[in-house]
Amino acid sequence: MGLEGLKKKDRGNKASNVNDFIDGAGKGRTGDTTEHDPNAPAKRTFTVPLNDYEIELLQKVSEQQDRSMRKVSRRLLVDKLKSELGLD
């Protein structure tokens, strides 16, 4: 990202903000889940675009387990993430 589009007086502020962002990368969130309760109610969301095939797979698993697609996808996601991080 270039700074050439900014006024000269704003370049220092922008560069400082970018450097602060870069310096903070990797700090705080280390993948350590010990500070969070895995059984706490979900309060955050994000959208995952799925194609027709992926939705169909999710629907089939949901029907087999007699659970909502939201619950099935959340459980599958958490299980896979824990496995990837070696937390299972």
N, C-alpha and C positions, 0 to 999 in steps of 0.2 A: 504494500500500500504506500503510495507516494504522498509526500506532504506538499508537493508543488502547487496544488489547488488551494492551499490555505494562505491567508494573509500572513505576512512575515511575523507579526506579533503573536499569531495563534499557533505558529509552527512549534515553538518551544513548549507550549501547553499540550499540544497534541502529541508531540514526541514524548513528553513526560508521562502522559496517560498511557501511551502504548508501552513504554518501558515498564511502568508500574504493572501493567497487565502481564507482560512477559515475565517479569520477576516473580509474580504471584502464581504463575502456571505451575501446577504440580503440588502446590501447597494446600493443605487443608483436606482435600479429598484424596485419600491414598488407597481406597479400596478396603480399608479396615471398617468392618461393620459392627465392631464391638460397642460403639457408642450409640447405636440405634437399636430400638426394639423391633425385631423381625415380626412380632405379632401386633404391632401398632396398626390402627386403622389407616387405610390408604387415604391420603389427602391431596396428593399431587397426581397430575395426569399429563400424558403427552399422546399425540396422535401418531399412529403407525399406519401408513397407507398399505393396503393389501390388494392384490389382484383377485380376480374371480376364483382362480384355483386355490389360492391361500385361504380365502374365505370359506370355500367349500370344505377344505381340510379341517378348518377350525370348527365349522358347523357339525361335521361328522363326529369329531372327538367330543364336542359339547353334548351332542345327542347321546353318544355312548355312555358318557359319564353323568348324564342328566344334570348338567350344570350350565350356567350361562357362559357364553363365549368370552365374556370379560373375565370371569373367574378362571376359566381354563387357560386363557392366554396369559393371565398374570402368573398362575402357578407354573406353567411351562417356562415362562421367561425367567422367573426367579430361580427355578431349578437349574436351568441352563447357565445362568450367570454364576450361581454358586459353584457349579461344576467347573466352569472356565477359570474361576479364581481359586479352585482347590479347596473350597469351603464345605464341600459335601461330606 
